[in-house]
Amino acid sequence: MSSQVAGIVAGRMSKPTRNQILQKRRQRCHRRLLVEQLEDRRVLAVFTWDGAPDAGGASADANWMTATNWVGDVAPSVGGDLVFPAGVTANKTNSNNYPAGTAFGSIQFLGSSYSLGGNAATLSGGITNSGSNNQLGFGLTLGASQTFASGGGA
């Protein structure tokens, strides 16, 4: 029998050669990465109207796409819920200047004497009015079954 059997030389294991080490590394690098596609998830945000920049001063206009008209100075994203709170004094008459048919979640009036105008919108989550004398003056398409509730005045 030979003194060199299966990598054993005179009773000891031989060191792997440089080529053997590189071959092992290549084998490890060629493993396939498996990726599984997850379901589509969207986190809808709530956008609250304040009618003025957070840093103070006056807004350039009363349009919905103007970021400074919303808390955090971030304009609503498609599908977001819109809140018109009590205590706001600036730009209570405002305009949806998003493209006609833009989809939003819901509209909630917590304050009074808002007048919303502008382009038509698609709504999927209803309207809640706990204020009074609020007006919605644009076309509305219902994007889903929904509820309209009024706990305030007209």
C-alpha positions as CSV (number, residue, x, y, z in Angstrom):
1,M,0.0,0.0,0.0
2,S,1.2,3.5,-0.8
3,S,2.2,5.9,2.0
4,Q,0.0,8.5,0.3
5,V,-3.6,7.6,0.6
6,A,-6.5,10.0,0.2
7,G,-4.5,13.1,1.3
8,I,-2.8,11.4,4.2
9,V,1.0,11.5,4.0
10,A,2.9,9.3,6.5
11,G,0.1,9.3,9.0
12,R,-0.7,13.0,8.8
13,M,-3.2,15.0,6.8
14,S,-1.7,17.1,4.1
15,K,-2.6,20.8,3.8
16,P,-5.0,21.7,1.0
17,T,-3.3,23.3,-2.0
18,R,-4.0,26.8,-3.1
19,N,-6.0,25.5,-6.0
20,Q,-8.2,23.4,-3.7
21,I,-8.9,26.5,-1.5
22,L,-9.8,28.6,-4.5
23,Q,-12.1,25.9,-5.8
24,K,-13.9,25.7,-2.5
25,R,-14.4,29.4,-2.4
26,R,-15.8,29.4,-5.9
27,Q,-18.3,26.7,-5.0
28,R,-19.5,28.8,-2.0
29,C,-19.9,31.9,-4.2
30,H,-21.9,30.1,-6.8
31,R,-24.8,29.3,-4.5
32,R,-28.1,30.5,-5.7
33,L,-29.9,33.2,-3.8
34,L,-33.6,32.4,-3.7
35,V,-36.0,35.4,-3.6
36,E,-39.7,35.1,-2.8
37,Q,-42.0,37.9,-4.0
38,L,-44.3,39.2,-1.2
39,E,-47.8,40.4,-1.5
40,D,-48.3,44.1,-2.3
41,R,-48.8,46.1,0.8
42,R,-49.6,49.8,1.0
43,V,-49.6,51.9,4.1
44,L,-52.0,54.7,3.6
45,A,-51.2,57.9,5.3
46,V,-53.4,60.5,6.9
47,F,-52.8,64.1,5.7
48,T,-54.0,67.0,7.9
49,W,-54.7,70.4,6.4
50,D,-53.2,73.4,8.2
51,G,-53.3,75.9,5.4
52,A,-49.9,77.4,6.2
53,P,-46.2,76.4,6.3
54,D,-45.1,74.7,9.5
55,A,-42.3,77.2,9.9
56,G,-44.8,80.1,10.0
57,G,-45.9,82.7,7.5
58,A,-48.5,82.4,4.7
59,S,-48.8,79.7,2.1
60,A,-48.4,80.6,-1.6
61,D,-51.9,79.4,-2.4
62,A,-54.8,77.2,-1.1
63,N,-54.1,74.2,-3.4
64,W,-54.0,70.7,-2.2
65,M,-50.8,69.9,-4.1
66,T,-48.9,72.7,-2.2
67,A,-47.0,70.8,0.4
68,T,-46.9,73.7,2.9
69,N,-50.7,73.6,3.2
70,W,-50.5,70.3,5.1
71,V,-49.1,69.3,8.5
72,G,-45.4,68.3,8.1
73,D,-45.3,70.3,4.9
74,V,-46.0,67.1,2.9
75,A,-48.8,67.0,0.2
76,P,-51.1,64.0,0.2
77,S,-50.2,60.9,-1.7
78,V,-52.7,59.0,-3.8
79,G,-55.0,56.9,-1.6
80,G,-54.3,59.0,1.6
81,D,-57.0,60.1,4.0
82,L,-57.6,63.8,4.2
83,V,-58.4,65.6,7.5
84,F,-59.7,69.1,7.8
85,P,-59.4,69.9,11.5
86,A,-60.8,72.4,13.9
87,G,-58.7,75.5,14.8
88,V,-57.4,76.2,11.3
89,T,-57.8,79.8,10.2
90,A,-55.8,79.9,7.0
91,N,-57.1,78.8,3.6
92,K,-60.3,77.2,4.7
93,T,-61.5,77.8,1.2
94,N,-59.2,75.5,-0.8
95,S,-58.9,73.7,-4.1
96,N,-58.1,70.1,-5.2
97,N,-55.6,70.8,-7.9
98,Y,-54.7,67.1,-8.3
99,P,-55.5,65.7,-11.8
100,A,-59.3,65.0,-12.1
101,G,-60.2,61.6,-10.8
102,T,-57.2,61.2,-8.4
103,A,-58.1,58.7,-5.7
104,F,-58.1,59.5,-2.0
105,G,-59.2,57.3,0.9
106,S,-61.6,59.4,3.0
107,I,-62.3,63.0,3.8
108,Q,-62.9,64.0,7.5
109,F,-64.2,67.4,8.6
110,L,-63.4,68.0,12.2
111,G,-63.7,71.8,11.9
112,S,-66.3,74.0,10.5
113,S,-66.8,76.4,7.5
114,Y,-64.5,74.6,5.1
115,S,-65.2,75.0,1.4
116,L,-63.5,72.5,-0.9
117,G,-63.5,73.0,-4.6
118,G,-61.4,72.1,-7.6
119,N,-61.0,69.0,-9.7
120,A,-63.1,65.8,-9.3
121,A,-61.8,63.1,-7.1
122,T,-62.4,59.4,-6.5
123,L,-63.1,58.5,-2.9
124,S,-62.9,55.0,-1.4
125,G,-63.5,55.6,2.3
126,G,-66.4,57.9,2.8
127,I,-66.8,61.4,4.3
128,T,-67.2,62.2,8.0
129,N,-68.4,65.6,9.0
130,S,-68.4,66.5,12.7
131,G,-68.1,70.2,12.0
132,S,-70.7,72.5,10.5
133,N,-71.2,74.6,7.4
134,N,-68.7,72.5,5.4
135,Q,-69.1,72.4,1.6
136,L,-67.8,70.0,-1.0
137,G,-67.8,71.6,-4.4
138,F,-66.2,69.2,-6.8
139,G,-67.3,66.0,-8.6
140,L,-67.0,62.8,-6.6
141,T,-66.7,59.3,-7.9
142,L,-67.2,56.5,-5.3
143,G,-64.4,54.0,-5.7
144,A,-65.9,51.4,-3.2
145,S,-68.9,50.9,-0.9
146,Q,-68.7,53.5,1.8
147,T,-70.4,55.5,4.5
148,F,-71.1,59.2,4.7
149,A,-71.7,60.5,8.2
150,S,-72.6,64.0,9.5
151,G,-72.6,64.7,13.2
152,G,-72.4,68.4,12.9
153,G,-74.6,71.0,11.1
154,A,-75.3,71.4,7.4
